[in-house]
């Protein structure tokens, strides 16, 4: 057994882990980063980046199909799966190479292998033990399934779906959250017949209901079918396809079933509980400053209860590195972290929904306003519909911003600033939004809530 000593040992090289390692190294700490696969984790290699590359390919396919509507002579001849795969893998490879170079330049020691937490605190990798003054747990998440639903054959997770070398004819997607909706959007653009099965009453059920309804309407127009409010019962496979059955007896035939029912924390078998770390339903319990129940052991990212988002992991990794360095960073609550679903159309939000705000403060204390993108020039040019919805306290600050429409994910940062800084619409209304941009739609909503609507009634 060989001992190695560092200021900081990070277990897991995904979004939260490598962000913590980079920031700690920048602050002068010696850092070991333990990763069993590739630095970058699920987000870079099997999640955020490759799926968004697919979504861009899907957007190009739709643009080619619809080119004649804007006077451009173009033809759509189909999807080349090998070409799409090469494009996607090229994006991932380029970003991975850049990340490797950045980690190397910061002097971070990358340890390849499966790590296990031990008392000390320390992380064991094979016969080697990496001891740190502090240890950060950042082991990420895995694709969940349902009890009794086995993955394999024609029953896929998102990771398997990325590796398909064909464009299916028909797909059923189990789960109408972010992952399910994004894959539905891609496959429909690729010409696939898609049905989403969601046990709750709405797609993207964690969003404001106005956004859910707008997305459902847009998906119906695109020919994406949905079954809402009825639970999945089972699936049978044949060599050629699947039959999916719901609890009400309804059945769906498809080439594949994509299981997109969320992601679970990757904490099992890693020595966490044996080392004294408190685990609750697989998640690591922390205080608001991300300290676990063991001194000098911290946790970040998908293993911490709350939003499972790469940028939340980034923020938490940076936060813990600065906390260890004594910089006392500001805690950012999940309500101030933006969420984006990169479908066509996109869904983006930050802060409280109207229902959440009413439950927290009382319906009489909350005011909400919706601006339709039909009144926005740039949205008309892009050919997208949608809404901007802003929720505020009556005579008080903005507490929620909710958007649906193509490219609205690029607008949500302004919403984050408004919510995070507790700005009043009257504070924002005097600021000028460039014309013609989609950001004007946000400006219109703030103007309306400030009592001086321009293009809105």
VOKOL-768639 format. One record per residue (C-alpha): y, z, x. Coordinates in steps of 0.001 Angstrom, whole numbers, padded with zeros to 6 digits, always signed. Layout:
BEGIN
YZX/...
! end
This chain:
BEGIN
+000000+000000+000000/+003455-000945+001275/+006649+000736+000090/+009940-001138-000193/+013214+000628-000971/+016247-000831-002756/+019315+000448-004552/+018143-001361-007667/+014815-002785-008805/+014868-005067-011853/+011621-005711-013720/+011978-009079-015405/+013977-012114-014319/+015174-013422-017661/+018726-013429-019005/+019306-009663-018880/+017375-009101-015656/+018953-011759-013503/+022441-010999-014865/+021966-007361-013818/+020679-008428-010405/+023561-010818-009776/+026241-008337-010819/+024673-005457-008877/+024454-007589-005740/+028083-008597-006232/+028910-004870-006303/+027214-004340-002955/+023802-003072-004095/+020510-004074-002488/+018423-005610-005267/+014776-006550-005837/+014079-008780-008822/+010449-008756-009977/+009336-011748-012074/+005786-012848-012913/+006802-016422-013767/+010116-018132-012978/+013548-016567-012734/+015459-017551-015857/+012795-016343-018238/+012146-017589-021760/+015725-018695-022382/+015880-021156-019503/+012301-022392-019455/+010913-022119-023009/+013781-021181-025320/+017551-021649-025411/+018008-024505-022933/+015030-026767-023746/+015451-026363-027506/+019162-027174-027319/+018304-030255-025249/+015982-031276-028093/+018751-030645-030603/+021079-032916-028628/+018418-035626-028576/+018123-035180-032344/+021894-035540-032730/+021821-038790-030743/+019030-040096-032974/+021061-039344-036095/+024155-040929-034565/+022226-044106-033769/+020858-044294-037322/+024296-043835-038857/+026322-045926-036397/+027008-048680-038906/+028887-046276-041164/+031657-046049-038556/+031643-049732-037624/+029424-049541-034549/+026588-052047-034214/+023589-050111-032962/+019931-049927-033835/+017566-046992-033962/+014155-048038-032716/+012403-044684-032717/+011710-041630-030583/+010123-041852-027122/+008412-038450-026738/+007875-038919-023007/+011507-039853-022520/+012748-036869-024534/+010444-034602-022555/+011712-035987-019232/+015324-035475-020343/+014619-031904-021460/+012679-030991-018328/+015368-032524-016135/+018014-030263-017698/+015823-027182-017196/+014963-028113-013608/+018617-028599-012691/+019661-025270-014173/+016696-023505-012531/+017578-024920-009132/+021154-023743-009536/+020014-020261-010544/+017628-020039-007569/+020474-020964-005251/+022767-018358-006785/+020157-015604-006490/+019484-016528-002868/+023186-016652-002033/+023653-013106-003386/+020919-011801-001073/+018610-010729-003903/+014942-010253-002991/+012789-012069-005551/+009299-010616-005903/+006794-012996-007487/+004153-011164-009484/+003440-008983-012484/+005176-005632-012167/+004291-002272-013632/+006635+000709-013947/+005688+003876-012073/+007282+007285-011676/+009831+007494-008940/+011279+005312-010400/+009411+002359-008925/+007746-000927-009817/+004288-001755-008495/+003369-005387-007820/-000203-005591-006567/-000478-003328-003527/+003277-003204-002988/+005610-000585-004479/+009311-001313-004904/+011269+001922-005178/+014792+001930-006499/+017505+004508-006860/+017650+002877-010279/+015231+000617-012167/+016172-001754-014988/+013521-002835-017481/+014140-006398-018677/+010752-007790-019639/+011918-009826-022620/+009954-010872-025690/+007107-013009-027005/+006550-015112-030122/+005269-012953-032964/+002656-013912-035512/+001586-012295-038787/-001392-009960-039173/-004549-012067-039320/-002734-015298-038444/-004208-016594-035206/-002284-018967-032979/-004206-021953-031692/-005213-025510-032472/-002752-026830-035027/-001077-023457-035544/+001770-023340-033038/+004509-021106-031711/+007840-022501-030507/+006539-022597-026912/+003611-024786-028004/+005872-026967-030127/+007994-027758-027080/+004899-029081-025310/+003767-031457-028063/+003395-034975-026701/+003662-036584-030130/+006051-036740-033048/+004115-035381-036054/+004328-036940-039491/+004424-033654-041444/+005130-030083-040349/+005230-026776-042190/+007404-024098-040598/+006678-020463-041374/+009985-018608-041107/+013505-019644-042046/+015330-017777-039302/+017002-019237-036234/+013900-020664-034527/+012434-022148-037683/+015695-023706-038801/+016413-025244-035397/+012964-026845-035119/+013242-028072-038709/+016517-029738-037795/+015069-031421-034691/+011934-032683-036373/+013794-034024-039406/+016111-035977-037113/+012989-037343-035420/+011727-038602-038791/+009264-035820-039622/+008670-034529-043168/+009505-030814-042882/+008915-027878-045207/+010196-024380-044398/+008443-021365-045899/+010582-018223-045998/+009446-015051-047772/+013030-013914-048354/+015395-015569-050813/+017505-017498-048305/+017321-019415-045071/+018911-017614-042088/+018694-014424-044192/+020599-012310-041674/+023744-014375-042229/+026365-014107-044966/+024872-015492-048169/+027631-018134-048395/+026431-019592-045077/+022786-019475-046188/+023565-021361-049387/+025650-023951-047550/+022856-024532-045027/+020267-024824-047803/+022400-027481-049530/+022848-029388-046291/+019109-029261-045566/+018285-030531-049068/+020618-033481-048496/+018803-034172-045220/+015435-034101-046961/+014264-030787-045484/+012235-028963-048137/+012185-025177-048473/+009974-022672-050271/+011918-019428-050623/+010974-016020-051941/+007173-016400-051856/+005013-014965-049081/+002575-016853-046890/-001090-016131-047652/-003143-018163-045197/-003866-021404-043382/-006979-023472-042849/-007378-026079-040117/-009234-029351-039854/-009335-031681-036845/-006517-033671-038461/-004211-031080-039987/-003604-027801-041782/-003471-026545-045355/-000996-023719-045884/-001375-021474-048927/+001222-019139-050444/+000594-016001-052475/+001446-017862-055695/-001333-020355-054975/+000902-023235-053945/-000424-025275-051012/+001155-027558-048415/-000588-030168-046256/+000738-030923-042774/-000210-031994-039269/+000886-028648-037819/+002029-025180-038835/+004823-023773-036681/+004890-019967-036788/+008515-018869-036370/+008537-015303-037699/+010538-013766-034862/+009941-012343-031422/+008418-009047-030352/+009335-006867-027347/+007168-007478-024262/+006465-003862-023294/+002708-003375-023706/+000592-002716-020630/+003532-002381-018260/+003301+001357-017636/+006388+002274-019614/+004934+005078-021690/+002833+006392-018806/+006043+006719-016784/+007676+008708-019598/+009750+005970-021281/+009992+006462-025042/+008727+003478-027051/+009286+002957-030782/+007319+000118-032436/+007168-001639-029091/+010890-001363-028351/+012359+000792-025585/+014535+003577-026959/+017908+003912-025207/+021232+005606-025771/+024368+003533-026309/+024761+003185-022532/+021237+001740-022251/+019712+004756-020505/+016054+005363-021337/+014388+008758-021657/+013632+008684-017900/+016536+009371-015505/+017663+006308-013540/+015564+003966-015687/+017527+001581-017912/+016602-001165-020377/+018331-004399-021378/+017735-007482-023505/+015088-008189-026110/+013152-004957-025480/+016160-002937-026715/+016409-002759-030548/+019060-005070-031978/+019998-008716-031703/+017589-010759-029585/+020055-013142-027983/+020322-014394-024422/+024041-013673-024242/+023436-010107-025448/+020975-009777-022560/+023561-011157-020117/+026152-008698-021355/+023781-005742-021200/+022606-006646-017705/+026173-006778-016439/+026974-003567-018315/+024146-001584-016673/+024928-002906-013194/+028528-001767-013631/+027462+001552-015163/+025231+002259-012149/+028152+001397-009884/+030350+003939-011675/+032711+001425-013285/+032332+002874-016833/+032200-000463-018703/+033082-000668-022391/+030189-000597-024880/+030051-003772-026985/+028344-003139-030352/+026021-005785-031743/+028464-006482-034577/+030895-007875-032003/+028328-010211-030430/+028467-013768-031807/+025371-015437-033280/+024827-019204-033406/+022058-021263-034984/+022233-024717-033385/+020888-026732-036299/+022549-029674-038042/+024787-028241-039418/+025336-025238-037157/+025725-021671-038367/+027840-019160-036426/+029040-015654-037148/+030383-012412-035746/+031111-009093-037398/+030157-007902-040876/+029100-010087-043788/+030963-009590-047054/+028017-007599-048447/+027775-005406-045340/+031527-004794-045378/+031468-003865-049063/+028558-001488-048520/+030297+000144-045558/+033826+000377-046943/+033613-000237-050693/+034086-003567-052460/+037700-002754-053398/+038610-002246-049737/+037401-005682-048617/+038937-009146-048993/+037098-012391-048199/+038371-015960-048068/+036514-019259-047758/+038049-022470-046410/+036127-025685-047021/+035842-028034-044044/+036505-030927-046427/+040183-030133-045828/+039875-030361-042047/+040690-033726-040443/+038425-033406-037396/+035472-032345-039549/+036038-035432-041706/+036047-037589-038572/+032791-035990-037440/+031294-036420-040888/+030445-032780-041381/+030857-030476-044328/+030806-026713-044264/+032925-023614-044662/+034891-021015-042761/+034635-017550-044278/+036752-014654-043034/+036263-011059-044139/+039034-008517-043689/+039908-005004-044724/+042545-005073-047454/+045856-004939-045575/+043757-004364-042441/+041954-006124-039604/+039488-009007-039596/+035954-007553-039619/+033848-010703-040003/+034037-014429-039297/+031331-016755-040634/+031080-020522-040122/+028789-023375-041101/+029263-026998-040050/+028539-029252-037097/+029825-027858-033772/+031160-024625-035254/+029312-022684-032565/+032164-023724-030286/+034636-021932-032593/+033022-018527-032863/+034628-017120-029707/+037983-017025-031489/+036285-015096-034267/+034821-012704-031699/+038270-012044-030259/+039719-011425-033711/+036959-008975-034667/+036729-007312-031257/+040475-006766-030987/+040755-005663-034636/+043408-008293-035213/+045088-008654-038590/+045337-012169-040064/+049106-011682-039940/+048805-011242-036154/+046838-014459-035746/+048673-016683-038250/+051685-017439-035988/+049447-018843-033225/+049211-022638-033161/+045884-024474-033344/+045853-027980-031831/+045701-030877-034288/+043312-032432-035091/+040639-029894-034195/+038044-027968-036125/+039682-024783-034870/+042472-025533-037356/+040012-024527-040090/+039975-021006-038680/+043747-021103-038491/+043924-022150-042159/+041720-019230-043175/+043850-016752-041257/+047000-018261-042770/+045558-017902-046262/+044622-014266-045685/+048099-013663-044312/+049478-014893-047640/+050830-018252-046493/+048167-020952-046929/+049168-024402-045730/+046488-026889-046811/+044535-024410-048947/+045217-023255-052502/
! end
